[in-house]
Amino acid sequence: LDPLSPAVLCQNGLMCEGKEKLEEAKVFFESALSVAPEHGESLIWLGLVCLKLGNIGLAERNLREAILHHPRNPAAWDGLGIVLQTKEDFVGAADCFFKSLQLDAVTPLVPFSTLPQSV
């Protein structure tokens, strides 16, 4: 595995986030995005970490960017709903949560691209 791949950088960020090392996690997510600006998981987690750090504007920007590139990702919609709820935009938050639930119902647990071709 390439230690500078977006997937590895994102996983390092997730480990830091789990240990509440939010500033360090933010650096890993930003590094992943410098390699792959549309990396959905990094955009989502960067948004959530920014929210925890109190930067609501940056959180919203990253989550909207995630939705722009990955509109069928329920986690992106859920994260944006949390941000909008924090901003007391309850109608917008409810719309995001509803969209997240709709997508979650039809999103496979494992991406089809990872299944063996012989299945």
Phi and psi in radians as a Rosetta constraint file:
Dihedral C 1 N 2 CA 2 C 2 CIRCULARHARMONIC -1.393 0.35
Dihedral N 2 CA 2 C 2 N 3 CIRCULARHARMONIC 2.073 0.35
Dihedral C 2 N 3 CA 3 C 3 CIRCULARHARMONIC -1.138 0.35
Dihedral N 3 CA 3 C 3 N 4 CIRCULARHARMONIC -0.233 0.35
Dihedral C 3 N 4 CA 4 C 4 CIRCULARHARMONIC -1.817 0.35
Dihedral N 4 CA 4 C 4 N 5 CIRCULARHARMONIC 0.196 0.35
Dihedral C 4 N 5 CA 5 C 5 CIRCULARHARMONIC -1.297 0.35
Dihedral N 5 CA 5 C 5 N 6 CIRCULARHARMONIC 2.627 0.35
Dihedral C 5 N 6 CA 6 C 6 CIRCULARHARMONIC -1.037 0.35
Dihedral N 6 CA 6 C 6 N 7 CIRCULARHARMONIC -0.623 0.35
Dihedral C 6 N 7 CA 7 C 7 CIRCULARHARMONIC -1.136 0.35
Dihedral N 7 CA 7 C 7 N 8 CIRCULARHARMONIC -0.745 0.35
Dihedral C 7 N 8 CA 8 C 8 CIRCULARHARMONIC -1.205 0.35
Dihedral N 8 CA 8 C 8 N 9 CIRCULARHARMONIC -0.773 0.35
Dihedral C 8 N 9 CA 9 C 9 CIRCULARHARMONIC -1.057 0.35
Dihedral N 9 CA 9 C 9 N 10 CIRCULARHARMONIC -0.715 0.35
Dihedral C 9 N 10 CA 10 C 10 CIRCULARHARMONIC -1.123 0.35
Dihedral N 10 CA 10 C 10 N 11 CIRCULARHARMONIC -0.743 0.35
Dihedral C 10 N 11 CA 11 C 11 CIRCULARHARMONIC -1.099 0.35
Dihedral N 11 CA 11 C 11 N 12 CIRCULARHARMONIC -0.676 0.35
Dihedral C 11 N 12 CA 12 C 12 CIRCULARHARMONIC -1.085 0.35
Dihedral N 12 CA 12 C 12 N 13 CIRCULARHARMONIC -0.704 0.35
Dihedral C 12 N 13 CA 13 C 13 CIRCULARHARMONIC -1.095 0.35
Dihedral N 13 CA 13 C 13 N 14 CIRCULARHARMONIC -0.706 0.35
Dihedral C 13 N 14 CA 14 C 14 CIRCULARHARMONIC -1.120 0.35
Dihedral N 14 CA 14 C 14 N 15 CIRCULARHARMONIC -0.671 0.35
Dihedral C 14 N 15 CA 15 C 15 CIRCULARHARMONIC -1.126 0.35
Dihedral N 15 CA 15 C 15 N 16 CIRCULARHARMONIC -0.733 0.35
Dihedral C 15 N 16 CA 16 C 16 CIRCULARHARMONIC -1.149 0.35
Dihedral N 16 CA 16 C 16 N 17 CIRCULARHARMONIC -0.729 0.35
Dihedral C 16 N 17 CA 17 C 17 CIRCULARHARMONIC -1.077 0.35
Dihedral N 17 CA 17 C 17 N 18 CIRCULARHARMONIC -0.697 0.35
Dihedral C 17 N 18 CA 18 C 18 CIRCULARHARMONIC -1.117 0.35
Dihedral N 18 CA 18 C 18 N 19 CIRCULARHARMONIC -0.461 0.35
Dihedral C 18 N 19 CA 19 C 19 CIRCULARHARMONIC -1.661 0.35
Dihedral N 19 CA 19 C 19 N 20 CIRCULARHARMONIC 0.169 0.35
Dihedral C 19 N 20 CA 20 C 20 CIRCULARHARMONIC 1.104 0.35
Dihedral N 20 CA 20 C 20 N 21 CIRCULARHARMONIC 0.414 0.35
Dihedral C 20 N 21 CA 21 C 21 CIRCULARHARMONIC -1.605 0.35
Dihedral N 21 CA 21 C 21 N 22 CIRCULARHARMONIC 1.276 0.35
Dihedral C 21 N 22 CA 22 C 22 CIRCULARHARMONIC -1.192 0.35
Dihedral N 22 CA 22 C 22 N 23 CIRCULARHARMONIC -0.716 0.35
Dihedral C 22 N 23 CA 23 C 23 CIRCULARHARMONIC -1.118 0.35
Dihedral N 23 CA 23 C 23 N 24 CIRCULARHARMONIC -0.697 0.35
Dihedral C 23 N 24 CA 24 C 24 CIRCULARHARMONIC -1.173 0.35
Dihedral N 24 CA 24 C 24 N 25 CIRCULARHARMONIC -0.709 0.35
Dihedral C 24 N 25 CA 25 C 25 CIRCULARHARMONIC -1.064 0.35
Dihedral N 25 CA 25 C 25 N 26 CIRCULARHARMONIC -0.756 0.35
Dihedral C 25 N 26 CA 26 C 26 CIRCULARHARMONIC -1.006 0.35
Dihedral N 26 CA 26 C 26 N 27 CIRCULARHARMONIC -0.733 0.35
Dihedral C 26 N 27 CA 27 C 27 CIRCULARHARMONIC -1.096 0.35
Dihedral N 27 CA 27 C 27 N 28 CIRCULARHARMONIC -0.742 0.35
Dihedral C 27 N 28 CA 28 C 28 CIRCULARHARMONIC -1.118 0.35
Dihedral N 28 CA 28 C 28 N 29 CIRCULARHARMONIC -0.768 0.35
Dihedral C 28 N 29 CA 29 C 29 CIRCULARHARMONIC -1.130 0.35
Dihedral N 29 CA 29 C 29 N 30 CIRCULARHARMONIC -0.717 0.35
Dihedral C 29 N 30 CA 30 C 30 CIRCULARHARMONIC -1.130 0.35
Dihedral N 30 CA 30 C 30 N 31 CIRCULARHARMONIC -0.645 0.35
Dihedral C 30 N 31 CA 31 C 31 CIRCULARHARMONIC -1.126 0.35
Dihedral N 31 CA 31 C 31 N 32 CIRCULARHARMONIC -0.732 0.35
Dihedral C 31 N 32 CA 32 C 32 CIRCULARHARMONIC -1.055 0.35
Dihedral N 32 CA 32 C 32 N 33 CIRCULARHARMONIC -0.700 0.35
Dihedral C 32 N 33 CA 33 C 33 CIRCULARHARMONIC -1.291 0.35
Dihedral N 33 CA 33 C 33 N 34 CIRCULARHARMONIC -0.416 0.35
Dihedral C 33 N 34 CA 34 C 34 CIRCULARHARMONIC -1.241 0.35
Dihedral N 34 CA 34 C 34 N 35 CIRCULARHARMONIC -0.462 0.35
Dihedral C 34 N 35 CA 35 C 35 CIRCULARHARMONIC -1.466 0.35
Dihedral N 35 CA 35 C 35 N 36 CIRCULARHARMONIC -0.741 0.35
Dihedral C 35 N 36 CA 36 C 36 CIRCULARHARMONIC -2.409 0.35
Dihedral N 36 CA 36 C 36 N 37 CIRCULARHARMONIC 1.589 0.35
Dihedral C 36 N 37 CA 37 C 37 CIRCULARHARMONIC -1.023 0.35
Dihedral N 37 CA 37 C 37 N 38 CIRCULARHARMONIC -0.315 0.35
Dihedral C 37 N 38 CA 38 C 38 CIRCULARHARMONIC -1.852 0.35
Dihedral N 38 CA 38 C 38 N 39 CIRCULARHARMONIC 0.267 0.35
Dihedral C 38 N 39 CA 39 C 39 CIRCULARHARMONIC -1.131 0.35
Dihedral N 39 CA 39 C 39 N 40 CIRCULARHARMONIC 1.854 0.35
Dihedral C 39 N 40 CA 40 C 40 CIRCULARHARMONIC -1.013 0.35
Dihedral N 40 CA 40 C 40 N 41 CIRCULARHARMONIC -0.849 0.35
Dihedral C 40 N 41 CA 41 C 41 CIRCULARHARMONIC -1.077 0.35
Dihedral N 41 CA 41 C 41 N 42 CIRCULARHARMONIC -0.695 0.35
Dihedral C 41 N 42 CA 42 C 42 CIRCULARHARMONIC -1.174 0.35
Dihedral N 42 CA 42 C 42 N 43 CIRCULARHARMONIC -0.705 0.35
Dihedral C 42 N 43 CA 43 C 43 CIRCULARHARMONIC -1.065 0.35
Dihedral N 43 CA 43 C 43 N 44 CIRCULARHARMONIC -0.780 0.35
Dihedral C 43 N 44 CA 44 C 44 CIRCULARHARMONIC -1.118 0.35
Dihedral N 44 CA 44 C 44 N 45 CIRCULARHARMONIC -0.882 0.35
Dihedral C 44 N 45 CA 45 C 45 CIRCULARHARMONIC -1.183 0.35
Dihedral N 45 CA 45 C 45 N 46 CIRCULARHARMONIC -0.598 0.35
Dihedral C 45 N 46 CA 46 C 46 CIRCULARHARMONIC -1.104 0.35
Dihedral N 46 CA 46 C 46 N 47 CIRCULARHARMONIC -0.731 0.35
Dihedral C 46 N 47 CA 47 C 47 CIRCULARHARMONIC -1.046 0.35
Dihedral N 47 CA 47 C 47 N 48 CIRCULARHARMONIC -0.773 0.35
Dihedral C 47 N 48 CA 48 C 48 CIRCULARHARMONIC -1.188 0.35
Dihedral N 48 CA 48 C 48 N 49 CIRCULARHARMONIC -0.668 0.35
Dihedral C 48 N 49 CA 49 C 49 CIRCULARHARMONIC -1.175 0.35
Dihedral N 49 CA 49 C 49 N 50 CIRCULARHARMONIC -0.717 0.35
Dihedral C 49 N 50 CA 50 C 50 CIRCULARHARMONIC -1.069 0.35
Dihedral N 50 CA 50 C 50 N 51 CIRCULARHARMONIC -0.670 0.35
Dihedral C 50 N 51 CA 51 C 51 CIRCULARHARMONIC -1.076 0.35
Dihedral N 51 CA 51 C 51 N 52 CIRCULARHARMONIC -0.801 0.35
Dihedral C 51 N 52 CA 52 C 52 CIRCULARHARMONIC -1.086 0.35
Dihedral N 52 CA 52 C 52 N 53 CIRCULARHARMONIC -0.552 0.35
Dihedral C 52 N 53 CA 53 C 53 CIRCULARHARMONIC -1.438 0.35
Dihedral N 53 CA 53 C 53 N 54 CIRCULARHARMONIC -0.072 0.35
Dihedral C 53 N 54 CA 54 C 54 CIRCULARHARMONIC 1.595 0.35
Dihedral N 54 CA 54 C 54 N 55 CIRCULARHARMONIC 0.104 0.35
Dihedral C 54 N 55 CA 55 C 55 CIRCULARHARMONIC -1.677 0.35
Dihedral N 55 CA 55 C 55 N 56 CIRCULARHARMONIC 1.403 0.35
Dihedral C 55 N 56 CA 56 C 56 CIRCULARHARMONIC -1.137 0.35
Dihedral N 56 CA 56 C 56 N 57 CIRCULARHARMONIC -0.688 0.35
Dihedral C 56 N 57 CA 57 C 57 CIRCULARHARMONIC -1.079 0.35
Dihedral N 57 CA 57 C 57 N 58 CIRCULARHARMONIC -0.793 0.35
Dihedral C 57 N 58 CA 58 C 58 CIRCULARHARMONIC -1.202 0.35
Dihedral N 58 CA 58 C 58 N 59 CIRCULARHARMONIC -0.622 0.35
Dihedral C 58 N 59 CA 59 C 59 CIRCULARHARMONIC -1.053 0.35
Dihedral N 59 CA 59 C 59 N 60 CIRCULARHARMONIC -0.837 0.35
Dihedral C 59 N 60 CA 60 C 60 CIRCULARHARMONIC -1.098 0.35
Dihedral N 60 CA 60 C 60 N 61 CIRCULARHARMONIC -0.749 0.35
Dihedral C 60 N 61 CA 61 C 61 CIRCULARHARMONIC -1.046 0.35
Dihedral N 61 CA 61 C 61 N 62 CIRCULARHARMONIC -0.796 0.35
Dihedral C 61 N 62 CA 62 C 62 CIRCULARHARMONIC -1.173 0.35
Dihedral N 62 CA 62 C 62 N 63 CIRCULARHARMONIC -0.677 0.35
Dihedral C 62 N 63 CA 63 C 63 CIRCULARHARMONIC -1.236 0.35
Dihedral N 63 CA 63 C 63 N 64 CIRCULARHARMONIC -0.649 0.35
Dihedral C 63 N 64 CA 64 C 64 CIRCULARHARMONIC -1.156 0.35
Dihedral N 64 CA 64 C 64 N 65 CIRCULARHARMONIC -0.622 0.35
Dihedral C 64 N 65 CA 65 C 65 CIRCULARHARMONIC -1.127 0.35
Dihedral N 65 CA 65 C 65 N 66 CIRCULARHARMONIC -0.721 0.35
Dihedral C 65 N 66 CA 66 C 66 CIRCULARHARMONIC -1.058 0.35
Dihedral N 66 CA 66 C 66 N 67 CIRCULARHARMONIC -0.746 0.35
Dihedral C 66 N 67 CA 67 C 67 CIRCULARHARMONIC -1.185 0.35
Dihedral N 67 CA 67 C 67 N 68 CIRCULARHARMONIC -0.639 0.35
Dihedral C 67 N 68 CA 68 C 68 CIRCULARHARMONIC -1.027 0.35
Dihedral N 68 CA 68 C 68 N 69 CIRCULARHARMONIC -0.755 0.35
Dihedral C 68 N 69 CA 69 C 69 CIRCULARHARMONIC -1.572 0.35
Dihedral N 69 CA 69 C 69 N 70 CIRCULARHARMONIC -0.411 0.35
Dihedral C 69 N 70 CA 70 C 70 CIRCULARHARMONIC -2.387 0.35
Dihedral N 70 CA 70 C 70 N 71 CIRCULARHARMONIC 1.179 0.35
Dihedral C 70 N 71 CA 71 C 71 CIRCULARHARMONIC -1.157 0.35
Dihedral N 71 CA 71 C 71 N 72 CIRCULARHARMONIC -0.227 0.35
Dihedral C 71 N 72 CA 72 C 72 CIRCULARHARMONIC -1.766 0.35
Dihedral N 72 CA 72 C 72 N 73 CIRCULARHARMONIC 0.272 0.35
Dihedral C 72 N 73 CA 73 C 73 CIRCULARHARMONIC -1.616 0.35
Dihedral N 73 CA 73 C 73 N 74 CIRCULARHARMONIC 1.922 0.35
Dihedral C 73 N 74 CA 74 C 74 CIRCULARHARMONIC -1.119 0.35
Dihedral N 74 CA 74 C 74 N 75 CIRCULARHARMONIC -0.531 0.35
Dihedral C 74 N 75 CA 75 C 75 CIRCULARHARMONIC -1.162 0.35
Dihedral N 75 CA 75 C 75 N 76 CIRCULARHARMONIC -0.613 0.35
Dihedral C 75 N 76 CA 76 C 76 CIRCULARHARMONIC -1.133 0.35
Dihedral N 76 CA 76 C 76 N 77 CIRCULARHARMONIC -0.769 0.35
Dihedral C 76 N 77 CA 77 C 77 CIRCULARHARMONIC -1.145 0.35
Dihedral N 77 CA 77 C 77 N 78 CIRCULARHARMONIC -0.702 0.35
Dihedral C 77 N 78 CA 78 C 78 CIRCULARHARMONIC -1.122 0.35
Dihedral N 78 CA 78 C 78 N 79 CIRCULARHARMONIC -0.782 0.35
Dihedral C 78 N 79 CA 79 C 79 CIRCULARHARMONIC -1.064 0.35
Dihedral N 79 CA 79 C 79 N 80 CIRCULARHARMONIC -0.748 0.35
Dihedral C 79 N 80 CA 80 C 80 CIRCULARHARMONIC -1.122 0.35
Dihedral N 80 CA 80 C 80 N 81 CIRCULARHARMONIC -0.648 0.35
Dihedral C 80 N 81 CA 81 C 81 CIRCULARHARMONIC -1.054 0.35
Dihedral N 81 CA 81 C 81 N 82 CIRCULARHARMONIC -0.709 0.35
Dihedral C 81 N 82 CA 82 C 82 CIRCULARHARMONIC -1.109 0.35
Dihedral N 82 CA 82 C 82 N 83 CIRCULARHARMONIC -0.762 0.35
Dihedral C 82 N 83 CA 83 C 83 CIRCULARHARMONIC -1.085 0.35
Dihedral N 83 CA 83 C 83 N 84 CIRCULARHARMONIC -0.826 0.35
Dihedral C 83 N 84 CA 84 C 84 CIRCULARHARMONIC -1.133 0.35
Dihedral N 84 CA 84 C 84 N 85 CIRCULARHARMONIC -0.614 0.35
Dihedral C 84 N 85 CA 85 C 85 CIRCULARHARMONIC -1.103 0.35
Dihedral N 85 CA 85 C 85 N 86 CIRCULARHARMONIC -0.716 0.35
Dihedral C 85 N 86 CA 86 C 86 CIRCULARHARMONIC -1.075 0.35
Dihedral N 86 CA 86 C 86 N 87 CIRCULARHARMONIC -0.618 0.35
Dihedral C 86 N 87 CA 87 C 87 CIRCULARHARMONIC -1.441 0.35
Dihedral N 87 CA 87 C 87 N 88 CIRCULARHARMONIC 0.053 0.35
Dihedral C 87 N 88 CA 88 C 88 CIRCULARHARMONIC 1.110 0.35
Dihedral N 88 CA 88 C 88 N 89 CIRCULARHARMONIC 0.488 0.35
Dihedral C 88 N 89 CA 89 C 89 CIRCULARHARMONIC -1.661 0.35
Dihedral N 89 CA 89 C 89 N 90 CIRCULARHARMONIC 1.381 0.35
Dihedral C 89 N 90 CA 90 C 90 CIRCULARHARMONIC -1.249 0.35
Dihedral N 90 CA 90 C 90 N 91 CIRCULARHARMONIC -0.542 0.35
Dihedral C 90 N 91 CA 91 C 91 CIRCULARHARMONIC -1.187 0.35
Dihedral N 91 CA 91 C 91 N 92 CIRCULARHARMONIC -0.833 0.35
Dihedral C 91 N 92 CA 92 C 92 CIRCULARHARMONIC -1.081 0.35
Dihedral N 92 CA 92 C 92 N 93 CIRCULARHARMONIC -0.710 0.35
Dihedral C 92 N 93 CA 93 C 93 CIRCULARHARMONIC -1.086 0.35
Dihedral N 93 CA 93 C 93 N 94 CIRCULARHARMONIC -0.786 0.35
Dihedral C 93 N 94 CA 94 C 94 CIRCULARHARMONIC -1.074 0.35
Dihedral N 94 CA 94 C 94 N 95 CIRCULARHARMONIC -0.710 0.35
Dihedral C 94 N 95 CA 95 C 95 CIRCULARHARMONIC -1.062 0.35
Dihedral N 95 CA 95 C 95 N 96 CIRCULARHARMONIC -0.746 0.35
Dihedral C 95 N 96 CA 96 C 96 CIRCULARHARMONIC -1.154 0.35
Dihedral N 96 CA 96 C 96 N 97 CIRCULARHARMONIC -0.764 0.35
Dihedral C 96 N 97 CA 97 C 97 CIRCULARHARMONIC -1.111 0.35
Dihedral N 97 CA 97 C 97 N 98 CIRCULARHARMONIC -0.679 0.35
Dihedral C 97 N 98 CA 98 C 98 CIRCULARHARMONIC -1.119 0.35
Dihedral N 98 CA 98 C 98 N 99 CIRCULARHARMONIC -0.784 0.35
Dihedral C 98 N 99 CA 99 C 99 CIRCULARHARMONIC -1.083 0.35
Dihedral N 99 CA 99 C 99 N 100 CIRCULARHARMONIC -0.713 0.35
Dihedral C 99 N 100 CA 100 C 100 CIRCULARHARMONIC -1.051 0.35
Dihedral N 100 CA 100 C 100 N 101 CIRCULARHARMONIC -0.786 0.35
Dihedral C 100 N 101 CA 101 C 101 CIRCULARHARMONIC -1.119 0.35
Dihedral N 101 CA 101 C 101 N 102 CIRCULARHARMONIC -0.718 0.35
Dihedral C 101 N 102 CA 102 C 102 CIRCULARHARMONIC -1.053 0.35
Dihedral N 102 CA 102 C 102 N 103 CIRCULARHARMONIC -0.807 0.35
Dihedral C 102 N 103 CA 103 C 103 CIRCULARHARMONIC -1.224 0.35
Dihedral N 103 CA 103 C 103 N 104 CIRCULARHARMONIC -0.659 0.35
Dihedral C 103 N 104 CA 104 C 104 CIRCULARHARMONIC -1.062 0.35
Dihedral N 104 CA 104 C 104 N 105 CIRCULARHARMONIC -0.578 0.35
Dihedral C 104 N 105 CA 105 C 105 CIRCULARHARMONIC -1.199 0.35
Dihedral N 105 CA 105 C 105 N 106 CIRCULARHARMONIC -0.400 0.35
Dihedral C 105 N 106 CA 106 C 106 CIRCULARHARMONIC -2.068 0.35
Dihedral N 106 CA 106 C 106 N 107 CIRCULARHARMONIC 0.065 0.35
Dihedral C 106 N 107 CA 107 C 107 CIRCULARHARMONIC -1.565 0.35
Dihedral N 107 CA 107 C 107 N 108 CIRCULARHARMONIC 2.188 0.35
Dihedral C 107 N 108 CA 108 C 108 CIRCULARHARMONIC -1.148 0.35
Dihedral N 108 CA 108 C 108 N 109 CIRCULARHARMONIC 2.604 0.35
Dihedral C 108 N 109 CA 109 C 109 CIRCULARHARMONIC -1.143 0.35
Dihedral N 109 CA 109 C 109 N 110 CIRCULARHARMONIC -0.614 0.35
Dihedral C 109 N 110 CA 110 C 110 CIRCULARHARMONIC -2.119 0.35
Dihedral N 110 CA 110 C 110 N 111 CIRCULARHARMONIC 2.237 0.35
Dihedral C 110 N 111 CA 111 C 111 CIRCULARHARMONIC -0.973 0.35
Dihedral N 111 CA 111 C 111 N 112 CIRCULARHARMONIC 2.436 0.35
Dihedral C 111 N 112 CA 112 C 112 CIRCULARHARMONIC -1.034 0.35
Dihedral N 112 CA 112 C 112 N 113 CIRCULARHARMONIC -0.517 0.35
Dihedral C 112 N 113 CA 113 C 113 CIRCULARHARMONIC -1.140 0.35
Dihedral N 113 CA 113 C 113 N 114 CIRCULARHARMONIC -0.324 0.35
Dihedral C 113 N 114 CA 114 C 114 CIRCULARHARMONIC -1.591 0.35
Dihedral N 114 CA 114 C 114 N 115 CIRCULARHARMONIC -0.144 0.35
Dihedral C 114 N 115 CA 115 C 115 CIRCULARHARMONIC -1.349 0.35
Dihedral N 115 CA 115 C 115 N 116 CIRCULARHARMONIC 2.538 0.35
Dihedral C 115 N 116 CA 116 C 116 CIRCULARHARMONIC -1.067 0.35
Dihedral N 116 CA 116 C 116 N 117 CIRCULARHARMONIC 2.570 0.35
Dihedral C 116 N 117 CA 117 C 117 CIRCULARHARMONIC -1.226 0.35
Dihedral N 117 CA 117 C 117 N 118 CIRCULARHARMONIC -0.294 0.35
Dihedral C 117 N 118 CA 118 C 118 CIRCULARHARMONIC -1.441 0.35
Dihedral N 118 CA 118 C 118 N 119 CIRCULARHARMONIC -0.144 0.35
